Amino acid sequence: MADCPGRAALDPAALIAPLGFDDFFREHWERKPLYRRRGEPHFYDGVITNADLDGIISSADLRYPAIQLARNGSYLPAEAYTRNIKHGTEFFNGVPDLRQIQSEYGSGATVVLPALQRTWPPLHLLCSALEDEFSHPVHANAYLTPGDSPGFTPHYDTHEVFVLQIAGTKRWRVFEPAQPLPHRGQPFSPIGFALPPPLLELELQPGDLLYLPRGYVHAAHTSHGHSAHVTIGITVYTRVELIAELANAAKEIAPLRAALPPGFIGRDELKRTLQRDLVQCLDLLRNNIDGERLIENFLQKVRSARLAPQERFHSEVAVIGLQTRLKTPAAGSYHISIERRGVVMEFAGKKFVLPEKIRETIDEMCRRQSFRPAELSGPLGNDAKLNLARYLHGERFLTLAD
């Protein structure tokens, strides 16, 4: 995918300006929509343009599910617009059939490019900066819809959404939440749902922004021309995820691992026993869980799930051997501990769990600061030392000293 050279990253604060983030969190976040009419058609050119999207779709690099088609609220099966190309005895699977995609698009299908932040650097930079601001996972999807066509049928999203109108126009209708703040496990269901009068009716033009909290039902339709927009989705961590951490920690409390009483399904008197047990379980959790450690473990999981900096392949490297001199990071920039799972290494926002048998070798690496794998003592043989050194070098914990 293209490197997009020379493009300045869009400041996340510019998305909602002149409103600041403090005011946004107080007045709109999880509460009510925000609409910004800019009158600047090229406002998002530094992020992505319609020509960029055409080029991405035309590229031979795409594979399903990085490109998808949707019509009338449903996604088309991949075999309707992709093919498998044989090359010798191997196959390139899920290759887009551009002729078929163009035909489906001309018949009203929307082209969707999910998780475009993975491969389009300006979107990656914007999503990463938004993660810094929100502390919640951020992704970016692009949507191209032909003229005089609906996009998706009325629905709500289970994540927060910023709509960036890139090209063309699209008419949006926004309705009151069908479900306040739905969890990601509570997707929209049209069964029994009747549309109320719209809360908002607006037309997004190039450069405009629309923020929709999760749960707000919405539907959109293009005018005579096509529409291209990017949605920045923020999949929030909720108290539900925090409680899940509590439930996971409960496995360390022996009484909570006791079996429920035999016959508990069919005996009414045991239902009352389960109710009493539930209260006792809550008391056990309250008295035995280290809340500070639980929160820190949760935060570490959040940090490790963040968007990583985009990597580049470098061909000018040499294979690390037993005589290659390596060095560890500066003291204080990493933390090593022993847990029940093994040796836990925390470095540069990442967490590695390694077998306990390598602890002695890791300690020697850090103590010496600069070393050759062949010089390391301890229980590991040369092959194991080399594999460990190469792994830690690949994770950027070790660097070349020469």
Secondary structure by P-SEA (a helix, b strand, c coil): ccccccccccccccccccccaaaaaacccccbbbbbbccccccccccccaaaaaaaaacccccccccccccccccccccccbbbbbccccccccccaaaaaaaaaaabbbbbbcccccccaaaaaaaaaaaaacccbbbbbbbbbcccccccccccccbbbbbbbccbbbbbbbbccccccccccccccccccccccccbbbbbcccbbbbbcccccbbbbbccbbbbbbbbccccccaaaaaaaaaaaccccccccccccccccccaaaaaaaaaaaaaaaaaaaaccaaaaaaaaaaaaaaaaccccbbbbbcccccccccbbbbbcccccbbbbbccccbbbbcccbbbbccccaaaaaaaaaaacccccccccccccaaaaaaaaaaaaaaccccccc
